[in-house]
Amino acid sequence: MAVRDADISRKKRRRRFGRAALVVSFLLAIATAAFFAPVLRHLGDSGDEGTIDYERAKRRWMASWGMAMPGAPDVTRLAQRLAEHGVAAGAPIFMRIFKREFELELWMRRDGVFHRFAIYPICRWSGTLGPKLRQGDRQTPEGIYTVDAGALNPSSKWYRSFNLGFPNAYDSAHGRTGSFIMVHGGCASVGCFAMTNAQMAEIWQLVTAALSAGQKRFQVQVMPFRLTDQSLAAYGDHPDISFWRTLKAGSDLFDRTLLPPRVRVCQKSYQFEAAQAGTTGAAAIEAACSQEPAKS
């Protein structure tokens, strides 16, 4: 009887210790936030680079405490959200990534065109605004990429991942080097886009369903930011402004048609054509010139 009473007493102590540990963790989180808040606010007031550093620090801190990213969709309601959007897992998909906004958009095809299904907040990306140039520069790329089933890695050390396919034909034409640039789980990056495990689980489910249902590959447009006329005007003297204006032509074409444009690389430049009705955006990016002028 005494042995049983001792076991019960130990269990009670463990429960009390567990509750105390949760309280301490909560208080430490508050104290950490209060201590770093002035520093983070200062970073956020230091222009574009400061704002990006602020977001990185904030999101890294949130992830370390198991907190959801700001604006994250409710991944526990995937079935309901699909029904609300009138789509089903297996529909063709399309993605856009905006670095400055820390956002990954996932679009799904419905009634012959693509509709935005979700915006996933990116937990972390590395580098600055601008394209990746060389192996080891710790920079995330910018451009148009396509992903097929061979790019999927279900056994990634970052939970799940898919390879963007850097360098593509455009990157190679400009002598850019690097490899294994991924979209993956977790919240760490040396050239990749880290989404957190919970978000990556949902993205992975929709990606694998689309490819298994017959979409040969899907297109991913990686942009420095949302390429509006106003945002580009603010970067008029940036060294990558010409490149970004070229990317804007492809982004605008998608916005007008709600279909992933056909993409070629002609004379070391992106060339975009309006897609035919019903396309899934599965065409590979070729180093070839179109027979007709590029549409902007």
Residue frames as qw, qx, qy, qz and C-alpha x, y, z in Angstrom:
[[0.000, 0.885, 0.466, 0.000, 0.00, 0.00, 0.00],
 [0.323, -0.782, 0.101, 0.524, 2.87, 2.35, 0.88],
 [0.419, -0.092, 0.595, 0.680, 4.47, 1.69, -2.54],
 [0.190, 0.639, 0.650, 0.364, 1.21, 2.60, -4.29],
 [0.168, -0.929, -0.248, 0.219, 0.88, 5.81, -2.24],
 [0.415, -0.549, 0.326, 0.648, 4.46, 6.72, -3.19],
 [0.358, 0.232, 0.666, 0.612, 3.68, 6.21, -6.91],
 [0.038, 0.835, 0.527, 0.154, 0.61, 8.44, -6.65],
 [0.317, -0.847, -0.030, 0.426, 2.65, 11.08, -4.84],
 [0.433, -0.262, 0.490, 0.710, 5.32, 11.03, -7.56],
 [0.248, 0.513, 0.666, 0.482, 2.66, 11.41, -10.29],
 [0.113, -0.923, -0.358, 0.080, 1.17, 14.40, -8.47],
 [0.395, -0.678, 0.198, 0.587, 4.61, 16.01, -8.16],
 [0.402, 0.050, 0.612, 0.679, 5.24, 15.47, -11.89],
 [0.123, 0.743, 0.589, 0.294, 1.90, 17.09, -12.76],
 [0.245, -0.917, -0.145, 0.279, 2.66, 20.05, -10.51],
 [0.456, -0.440, 0.396, 0.665, 6.12, 20.34, -12.04],
 [0.357, 0.355, 0.657, 0.562, 4.65, 20.23, -15.55],
 [0.005, -0.895, -0.433, -0.108, 2.20, 23.01, -14.75],
 [0.380, -0.808, 0.074, 0.444, 4.96, 25.07, -13.14],
 [0.494, -0.135, 0.524, 0.681, 7.17, 24.59, -16.22],
 [0.245, 0.635, 0.589, 0.435, 4.39, 25.87, -18.47],
 [0.184, -0.948, -0.232, 0.113, 3.95, 28.96, -16.29],
 [0.480, -0.602, 0.287, 0.570, 7.69, 29.64, -16.29],
 [0.457, 0.179, 0.602, 0.630, 7.86, 29.23, -20.08],
 [0.102, 0.829, 0.490, 0.250, 4.98, 31.67, -20.52],
 [0.308, -0.911, -0.036, 0.273, 6.60, 34.24, -18.22],
 [0.530, -0.346, 0.441, 0.637, 9.93, 33.84, -20.03],
 [0.378, 0.487, 0.594, 0.517, 8.20, 34.42, -23.37],
 [0.057, -0.949, -0.301, -0.070, 6.68, 37.66, -22.07],
 [0.456, -0.763, 0.178, 0.421, 10.00, 38.79, -20.61],
 [0.557, -0.031, 0.537, 0.632, 11.84, 37.98, -23.85],
 [0.258, 0.710, 0.516, 0.404, 9.30, 39.90, -25.91],
 [0.210, -0.963, -0.141, 0.090, 9.54, 42.93, -23.59],
 [0.557, -0.564, 0.310, 0.524, 13.36, 42.86, -23.68],
 [0.458, 0.026, 0.597, 0.658, 13.69, 42.60, -27.45],
 [0.275, 0.796, 0.539, -0.004, 10.74, 44.78, -28.47],
 [0.018, -0.910, 0.093, 0.403, 12.73, 48.07, -28.53],
 [0.333, -0.399, 0.680, 0.517, 15.48, 46.43, -30.59],
 [0.386, 0.361, 0.800, 0.283, 13.01, 44.95, -33.06],
 [0.196, 0.895, 0.358, -0.180, 11.17, 48.25, -33.39],
 [0.147, -0.775, 0.345, 0.509, 14.47, 49.96, -34.15],
 [0.365, -0.095, 0.798, 0.470, 15.25, 47.41, -36.84],
 [0.327, 0.613, 0.713, 0.093, 11.81, 47.89, -38.33],
 [0.091, 0.942, 0.145, -0.287, 12.44, 51.63, -38.62],
 [0.369, -0.573, 0.491, 0.542, 15.70, 51.19, -40.58],
 [0.403, 0.485, -0.469, -0.619, 14.25, 51.03, -44.09],
 [0.849, 0.179, -0.344, -0.360, 13.66, 47.95, -46.23],
 [0.561, 0.269, -0.739, 0.259, 16.56, 45.93, -44.88],
 [0.119, -0.205, 0.651, -0.721, 15.64, 46.82, -41.32],
 [0.726, -0.005, 0.093, -0.682, 12.02, 45.84, -41.87],
 [0.827, 0.195, -0.506, -0.145, 13.05, 42.46, -43.29],
 [0.350, 0.259, -0.756, 0.489, 15.45, 41.87, -40.37],
 [0.402, -0.166, 0.437, -0.787, 12.68, 42.82, -37.95],
 [0.851, 0.051, -0.130, -0.506, 10.30, 40.30, -39.52],
 [0.690, 0.252, -0.668, 0.118, 12.97, 37.59, -39.46],
 [0.095, 0.243, -0.716, 0.648, 13.68, 38.18, -35.78],
 [0.575, -0.085, 0.283, -0.763, 10.00, 38.31, -34.85],
 [0.873, 0.125, -0.271, -0.387, 9.08, 35.18, -36.78],
 [0.551, 0.278, -0.738, 0.273, 12.09, 33.23, -35.52],
 [0.143, -0.197, 0.642, -0.727, 11.10, 34.14, -31.96],
 [0.730, 0.007, 0.094, -0.676, 7.46, 33.14, -32.57],
 [0.820, 0.207, -0.509, -0.161, 8.50, 29.81, -34.07],
 [0.311, 0.308, -0.774, 0.457, 10.80, 29.10, -31.12],
 [0.313, -0.036, 0.621, -0.718, 7.77, 29.34, -28.83],
 [0.165, 0.263, 0.944, 0.109, 5.55, 27.26, -31.08],
 [0.285, 0.590, 0.319, -0.685, 3.38, 30.20, -32.09],
 [0.590, 0.560, 0.539, 0.219, 1.59, 30.35, -35.45],
 [0.335, 0.028, 0.245, 0.910, 2.89, 32.83, -38.00],
 [0.231, 0.454, 0.260, -0.821, 0.85, 36.06, -38.37],
 [0.556, 0.420, -0.207, -0.687, -2.01, 35.54, -40.81],
 [0.008, -0.187, 0.968, 0.168, -1.51, 31.77, -41.08],
 [0.657, -0.125, -0.402, -0.625, -4.57, 29.86, -42.39],
 [0.681, -0.303, 0.522, -0.414, -6.24, 27.37, -40.08],
 [0.334, 0.364, -0.829, -0.263, -4.60, 24.19, -41.34],
 [0.237, 0.060, 0.912, -0.331, -6.86, 22.10, -39.11],
 [0.529, 0.531, 0.424, -0.509, -9.79, 23.09, -41.38],
 [0.085, -0.302, 0.680, 0.663, -8.33, 22.12, -44.76],
 [0.136, 0.352, 0.896, 0.236, -11.37, 20.10, -45.87],
 [0.077, 0.793, 0.514, -0.318, -13.77, 22.89, -44.93],
 [0.045, -0.695, 0.212, 0.685, -11.63, 25.58, -46.58],
 [0.151, -0.067, 0.803, 0.572, -11.40, 23.57, -49.80],
 [0.112, 0.577, 0.806, 0.070, -15.19, 23.25, -49.84],
 [0.006, -0.814, -0.265, 0.517, -15.62, 26.97, -49.17],
 [0.024, -0.580, 0.441, 0.684, -13.42, 27.75, -52.19],
 [0.809, 0.442, 0.102, -0.374, -15.19, 25.22, -54.40],
 [0.460, 0.597, -0.655, -0.060, -12.03, 23.19, -55.08],
 [0.955, -0.273, 0.081, -0.087, -10.75, 19.75, -54.14],
 [0.428, -0.606, 0.622, 0.252, -7.33, 18.30, -53.44],
 [0.646, 0.172, 0.669, 0.325, -5.95, 17.14, -56.79],
 [0.377, 0.901, 0.212, -0.020, -6.86, 20.32, -58.67],
 [0.657, 0.397, -0.048, 0.639, -3.91, 21.89, -60.55],
 [0.425, -0.806, -0.176, 0.374, -1.97, 24.44, -58.50],
 [0.456, 0.659, -0.036, 0.598, 0.16, 27.54, -59.06],
 [0.579, -0.622, -0.273, 0.451, 2.33, 29.46, -56.58],
 [0.278, 0.789, -0.090, 0.541, 3.70, 32.95, -56.08],
 [0.664, -0.436, -0.308, 0.523, 6.27, 33.95, -53.47],
 [0.098, 0.892, 0.001, 0.442, 6.80, 37.55, -52.35],
 [0.648, 0.049, -0.481, 0.589, 10.00, 37.98, -50.36],
 [0.028, 0.306, -0.273, 0.912, 9.49, 41.41, -48.79],
 [0.625, -0.327, -0.058, -0.706, 5.94, 40.50, -47.74],
 [0.168, -0.242, 0.917, -0.271, 7.02, 37.07, -46.39],
 [0.718, 0.232, 0.333, -0.565, 4.14, 35.42, -48.27],
 [0.069, -0.093, 0.911, 0.395, 3.61, 32.28, -50.34],
 [0.638, 0.230, 0.091, -0.729, 0.37, 32.21, -52.31],
 [0.237, 0.016, 0.952, 0.192, -1.14, 28.91, -53.40],
 [0.532, 0.283, -0.116, -0.790, -3.69, 29.08, -56.22],
 [0.418, 0.097, 0.903, 0.013, -5.94, 26.23, -57.39],
 [0.160, 0.005, -0.582, -0.797, -7.75, 25.82, -60.71],
 [0.291, 0.441, 0.756, -0.386, -11.52, 26.09, -60.75],
 [0.485, 0.761, 0.368, -0.225, -13.76, 26.57, -63.79],
 [0.725, 0.561, 0.151, 0.369, -10.74, 26.74, -66.11],
 [0.212, 0.770, -0.256, 0.544, -8.82, 29.50, -64.29],
 [0.560, -0.055, -0.627, 0.538, -6.84, 29.77, -61.07],
 [0.406, -0.803, -0.154, -0.409, -8.25, 31.13, -57.82],
 [0.150, 0.508, -0.639, 0.559, -6.16, 32.05, -54.80],
 [0.731, -0.365, -0.569, -0.087, -6.77, 29.41, -52.17],
 [0.678, -0.670, -0.173, 0.249, -4.39, 30.47, -49.39],
 [0.259, 0.808, -0.347, 0.400, -1.66, 32.88, -48.38],
 [0.865, -0.348, -0.247, 0.264, 0.92, 31.18, -46.17],
 [0.135, -0.953, 0.267, -0.055, 3.23, 33.46, -44.14],
 [0.760, 0.369, -0.430, 0.319, 6.86, 32.51, -44.72],
 [0.714, -0.665, -0.105, 0.193, 8.70, 31.88, -41.45],
 [0.396, -0.707, 0.350, 0.470, 12.16, 32.64, -42.83],
 [0.780, 0.559, 0.097, 0.264, 14.10, 33.36, -46.02],
 [0.609, -0.513, 0.119, 0.593, 17.72, 34.45, -46.26],
 [0.458, 0.190, 0.355, 0.793, 19.58, 37.16, -48.12],
 [0.076, 0.441, 0.121, -0.886, 18.26, 40.43, -49.48],
 [0.618, 0.662, 0.275, -0.321, 15.93, 41.60, -52.23],
 [0.280, 0.706, -0.557, -0.336, 17.46, 40.59, -55.55],
 [0.928, 0.188, -0.265, -0.182, 18.26, 37.31, -57.34],
 [0.804, -0.428, 0.363, 0.194, 20.60, 34.55, -56.26],
 [0.383, 0.822, -0.381, -0.183, 23.91, 34.88, -58.10],
 [0.456, 0.481, -0.741, 0.107, 26.29, 32.18, -56.92],
 [0.799, -0.253, -0.539, 0.081, 26.69, 29.07, -54.80],
 [0.590, -0.238, -0.456, 0.623, 27.19, 29.98, -51.15],
 [0.054, 0.344, -0.015, 0.937, 25.85, 33.55, -51.25],
 [0.034, -0.321, -0.788, 0.525, 23.04, 32.51, -48.86],
 [0.283, 0.216, -0.085, -0.930, 20.60, 34.30, -51.15],
 [0.537, 0.402, 0.713, -0.204, 17.09, 33.20, -52.09],
 [0.284, 0.110, 0.612, 0.729, 16.43, 33.33, -55.85],
 [0.398, 0.552, 0.250, -0.689, 13.97, 35.39, -57.88],
 [0.187, 0.268, -0.710, -0.624, 12.44, 34.36, -61.18],
 [0.822, 0.082, -0.054, -0.561, 10.07, 31.79, -62.68],
 [0.081, -0.340, 0.936, -0.053, 10.50, 28.13, -61.75],
 [0.803, -0.040, -0.316, -0.504, 8.66, 24.86, -62.34],
 [0.341, -0.365, 0.801, -0.329, 8.39, 21.89, -59.99],
 [0.746, 0.064, -0.533, -0.395, 7.67, 18.28, -60.93],
 [0.901, -0.393, -0.074, -0.167, 7.36, 15.08, -58.91],
 [0.829, 0.173, -0.282, 0.452, 11.10, 14.47, -59.13],
 [0.144, 0.572, -0.281, 0.757, 11.69, 17.64, -57.10],
 [0.676, -0.591, -0.039, -0.439, 9.78, 16.35, -54.06],
 [0.386, 0.303, -0.774, 0.401, 11.66, 15.16, -50.99],
 [0.689, -0.550, -0.288, -0.373, 9.39, 13.49, -48.41],
 [0.842, -0.330, -0.265, 0.336, 12.41, 12.59, -46.25],
 [0.268, 0.713, -0.163, 0.627, 13.88, 16.07, -45.99],
 [0.440, -0.138, -0.597, 0.656, 15.58, 16.94, -42.70],
 [0.160, 0.039, 0.173, -0.971, 13.23, 19.94, -42.72],
 [0.535, 0.249, 0.619, -0.518, 10.15, 17.69, -42.54],
 [0.650, 0.541, 0.518, 0.127, 9.04, 18.02, -46.19],
 [0.092, -0.647, 0.259, 0.711, 10.55, 19.93, -49.10],
 [0.731, 0.544, 0.373, 0.172, 10.44, 20.51, -52.82],
 [0.492, -0.250, 0.291, 0.781, 13.23, 21.83, -55.01],
 [0.305, 0.769, 0.134, -0.546, 12.44, 25.04, -56.90],
 [0.793, 0.437, 0.317, 0.281, 14.77, 24.04, -59.73],
 [0.053, 0.963, -0.247, -0.095, 17.40, 26.76, -59.40],
 [0.074, 0.448, -0.210, -0.866, 19.26, 27.46, -61.64],
 [0.659, 0.551, 0.486, -0.162, 16.66, 27.54, -64.41],
 [0.666, 0.460, 0.321, 0.492, 17.38, 28.40, -68.06],
 [0.067, 0.948, 0.027, 0.310, 17.47, 32.13, -67.29],
 [0.572, -0.767, 0.281, 0.075, 19.82, 31.71, -64.31],
 [0.820, -0.078, 0.400, 0.402, 22.14, 29.47, -66.32],
 [0.512, 0.707, 0.230, 0.430, 22.21, 31.95, -69.21],
 [0.072, -0.929, 0.143, -0.334, 23.48, 34.55, -66.72],
 [0.513, 0.397, -0.643, 0.407, 26.09, 32.29, -65.17],
 [0.515, -0.535, 0.326, -0.584, 24.32, 31.95, -61.84],
 [0.513, 0.155, -0.838, 0.107, 25.28, 28.95, -59.73],
 [0.400, -0.240, 0.586, -0.662, 23.80, 27.06, -56.81],
 [0.482, -0.079, -0.826, -0.281, 21.61, 24.07, -56.10],
 [0.395, -0.366, -0.813, 0.223, 19.03, 22.55, -53.78],
 [0.152, -0.095, 0.181, -0.967, 17.02, 25.73, -53.24],
 [0.204, -0.331, -0.921, -0.020, 13.95, 24.43, -51.45],
 [0.494, -0.440, 0.014, -0.750, 10.58, 25.30, -50.02],
 [0.545, -0.042, -0.812, 0.203, 10.50, 23.33, -46.77],
 [0.581, -0.716, -0.377, -0.091, 9.26, 23.10, -43.19],
 [0.641, -0.296, -0.249, 0.663, 10.97, 24.48, -40.12],
 [0.007, 0.991, 0.136, -0.013, 12.08, 28.08, -39.63],
 [0.455, -0.620, 0.395, 0.502, 15.72, 28.26, -40.78],
 [0.705, 0.684, 0.180, 0.046, 17.14, 29.18, -44.18],
 [0.397, -0.540, 0.415, 0.615, 20.45, 29.51, -46.01],
 [0.068, 0.219, -0.617, -0.753, 18.88, 30.18, -49.41],
 [0.133, -0.336, -0.903, -0.233, 15.52, 28.42, -49.03],
 [0.416, -0.377, -0.063, -0.825, 11.98, 29.39, -48.03],
 [0.184, -0.071, -0.908, 0.369, 11.04, 27.93, -44.63],
 [0.397, -0.378, -0.419, -0.724, 7.29, 27.63, -43.98],
 [0.481, -0.282, 0.609, -0.564, 6.95, 25.90, -40.54],
 [0.075, -0.034, 0.993, 0.088, 6.03, 22.24, -40.36],
 [0.362, 0.465, 0.684, -0.431, 2.29, 22.77, -39.90],
 [0.441, 0.691, -0.058, -0.571, 1.97, 24.92, -43.02],
 [0.158, 0.474, -0.781, -0.375, 4.31, 22.71, -45.03],
 [0.310, 0.117, 0.936, -0.118, 2.17, 19.67, -44.22],
 [0.487, 0.640, 0.437, -0.402, -0.82, 21.33, -45.90],
 [0.307, 0.730, -0.392, -0.468, 1.19, 22.65, -48.84],
 [0.097, -0.314, 0.926, 0.185, 2.71, 19.19, -49.32],
 [0.447, 0.322, 0.803, -0.226, -0.73, 17.57, -49.34],
 [0.493, 0.749, 0.192, -0.398, -1.99, 19.90, -52.08],
 [0.152, 0.685, -0.609, -0.370, 1.23, 19.67, -54.12],
 [0.196, -0.174, 0.959, 0.104, 1.36, 15.87, -54.08],
 [0.501, 0.465, 0.666, -0.299, -2.36, 15.59, -54.80],
 [0.439, 0.773, -0.081, -0.451, -2.07, 17.86, -57.86],
 [0.130, 0.571, -0.756, -0.291, 0.95, 16.03, -59.27],
 [0.315, 0.004, 0.946, -0.074, -0.60, 12.62, -58.57],
 [0.513, 0.573, 0.518, -0.374, -3.80, 13.70, -60.35],
 [0.687, 0.494, 0.423, 0.325, -1.94, 14.43, -63.57],
 [0.107, 0.987, -0.110, -0.042, -0.44, 17.93, -63.38],
 [0.862, 0.295, -0.185, 0.370, 3.01, 17.30, -64.84],
 [0.477, -0.061, -0.294, 0.826, 4.62, 20.28, -63.10],
 [0.096, -0.906, -0.411, 0.035, 3.48, 23.51, -61.50],
 [0.396, 0.600, -0.051, 0.694, 4.84, 27.01, -61.88],
 [0.496, -0.686, -0.310, 0.433, 6.28, 29.08, -59.03],
 [0.292, 0.772, 0.026, 0.564, 6.83, 32.82, -59.54],
 [0.613, -0.487, -0.291, 0.551, 9.35, 34.16, -57.00],
 [0.185, 0.823, 0.151, 0.516, 9.18, 37.96, -56.76],
 [0.337, 0.176, -0.452, 0.807, 11.08, 40.45, -54.59],
 [0.180, 0.305, 0.512, -0.783, 7.75, 42.05, -53.61],
 [0.441, 0.646, 0.617, -0.085, 4.34, 42.67, -55.18],
 [0.394, -0.044, 0.382, 0.835, 5.32, 44.26, -58.46],
 [0.188, 0.860, 0.457, -0.128, 2.96, 47.21, -58.68],
 [0.426, 0.713, 0.063, 0.553, 3.87, 50.35, -60.59],
 [0.320, -0.893, 0.114, -0.296, 4.14, 52.19, -57.28],
 [0.819, -0.492, 0.245, 0.163, 6.46, 49.66, -55.67],
 [0.782, 0.260, 0.202, 0.529, 8.76, 49.57, -58.70],
 [0.180, 0.867, 0.026, 0.465, 8.88, 53.38, -58.81],
 [0.542, -0.816, 0.179, -0.086, 10.22, 53.33, -55.26],
 [0.781, -0.316, 0.418, 0.339, 13.16, 51.20, -56.48],
 [0.579, 0.813, 0.026, -0.060, 13.96, 53.21, -59.59],
 [0.195, 0.818, -0.537, 0.075, 17.69, 53.32, -58.84],
 [0.785, -0.337, 0.514, -0.076, 18.04, 49.72, -57.63],
 [0.026, -0.488, 0.765, 0.419, 20.58, 47.66, -59.64],
 [0.218, 0.144, 0.959, 0.113, 17.95, 44.95, -60.27],
 [0.397, 0.457, 0.272, -0.748, 15.19, 47.29, -61.47],
 [0.449, 0.373, -0.548, -0.599, 15.38, 46.13, -65.12],
 [0.201, 0.020, -0.979, 0.002, 15.16, 42.49, -64.06],
 [0.169, 0.336, 0.732, -0.569, 12.17, 43.24, -61.84],
 [0.447, 0.439, -0.051, -0.778, 10.40, 45.08, -64.65],
 [0.398, 0.218, -0.801, -0.390, 10.82, 42.00, -66.80],
 [0.082, -0.156, -0.947, 0.270, 9.37, 39.82, -64.05],
 [0.312, 0.346, 0.374, -0.802, 6.45, 42.24, -63.76],
 [0.472, 0.250, -0.497, -0.683, 5.44, 41.38, -67.32],
 [0.395, -0.042, -0.914, -0.080, 4.94, 37.74, -66.30],
 [0.024, -0.272, -0.734, 0.622, 3.21, 38.67, -63.06],
 [0.358, 0.322, 0.052, -0.875, 0.84, 41.07, -64.82],
 [0.457, 0.127, -0.702, -0.532, 0.01, 38.47, -67.46],
 [0.259, -0.209, -0.925, 0.185, -1.07, 36.04, -64.77],
 [0.107, 0.340, 0.495, -0.792, -3.13, 38.75, -63.02],
 [0.410, 0.280, -0.234, -0.836, -4.96, 39.52, -66.28],
 [0.604, 0.122, -0.659, -0.431, -5.67, 35.95, -67.38],
 [0.705, -0.386, 0.443, -0.398, -5.56, 34.00, -64.08],
 [0.980, 0.189, 0.008, 0.061, -3.52, 31.42, -66.00],
 [0.596, -0.552, 0.358, 0.460, 0.22, 30.72, -65.59],
 [0.454, 0.788, -0.238, -0.342, 1.93, 32.28, -68.65],
 [0.933, 0.231, 0.028, 0.274, 4.08, 30.29, -71.04],
 [0.294, -0.883, 0.298, 0.210, 7.69, 31.14, -70.20],
 [0.867, 0.342, 0.000, 0.361, 10.75, 30.98, -72.44],
 [0.420, -0.725, 0.191, 0.511, 14.26, 32.38, -72.17],
 [0.660, 0.645, 0.243, 0.299, 15.20, 34.21, -75.36],
 [0.432, 0.624, -0.168, 0.630, 18.56, 35.96, -75.76],
 [0.391, -0.008, -0.607, 0.691, 19.13, 35.80, -71.99],
 [0.283, -0.091, 0.205, -0.933, 15.77, 37.42, -71.20],
 [0.314, 0.308, 0.842, -0.311, 12.45, 36.08, -69.98],
 [0.276, -0.006, -0.488, -0.828, 9.76, 35.97, -72.65],
 [0.318, 0.225, 0.769, -0.506, 6.12, 35.55, -71.62],
 [0.278, -0.115, -0.635, -0.712, 3.13, 34.47, -73.65],
 [0.629, -0.122, 0.247, -0.727, -0.51, 34.30, -72.63],
 [0.241, -0.079, 0.966, -0.044, -1.50, 30.72, -71.84],
 [0.383, -0.158, -0.679, -0.606, -4.19, 28.89, -73.74],
 [0.660, -0.343, 0.096, -0.662, -7.50, 28.30, -72.00],
 [0.961, -0.187, -0.091, -0.184, -7.48, 25.34, -69.63],
 [0.556, 0.496, -0.566, 0.353, -3.72, 25.26, -69.15],
 [0.787, -0.564, -0.226, 0.109, -2.26, 23.90, -65.92],
 [0.072, -0.927, 0.365, -0.051, 1.02, 25.78, -66.28],
 [0.908, -0.240, 0.326, 0.109, 2.85, 22.50, -66.80],
 [0.709, 0.657, -0.094, 0.236, 5.13, 23.63, -69.65],
 [0.747, -0.320, -0.022, 0.583, 8.84, 23.56, -68.90],
 [0.024, 0.937, -0.111, -0.331, 10.87, 26.78, -69.15],
 [0.849, 0.272, 0.260, 0.372, 12.85, 26.44, -72.38],
 [0.263, -0.589, 0.280, 0.711, 15.88, 28.30, -73.68],
 [0.337, 0.336, 0.700, 0.533, 14.16, 29.19, -76.97],
 [0.120, 0.199, -0.012, -0.973, 12.59, 32.21, -78.64],
 [0.472, 0.502, 0.637, -0.347, 8.88, 32.42, -79.34],
 [0.368, 0.347, 0.612, 0.609, 7.58, 32.83, -82.86],
 [0.057, -0.836, -0.370, -0.401, 5.58, 35.83, -81.69],
 [0.114, 0.569, -0.346, 0.737, 6.58, 38.90, -79.64],
 [0.301, -0.223, -0.780, 0.502, 6.52, 38.55, -75.89],
 [0.275, -0.724, -0.412, -0.479, 3.34, 39.91, -74.34],
 [0.233, 0.115, -0.535, 0.804, 3.68, 42.26, -71.41]]
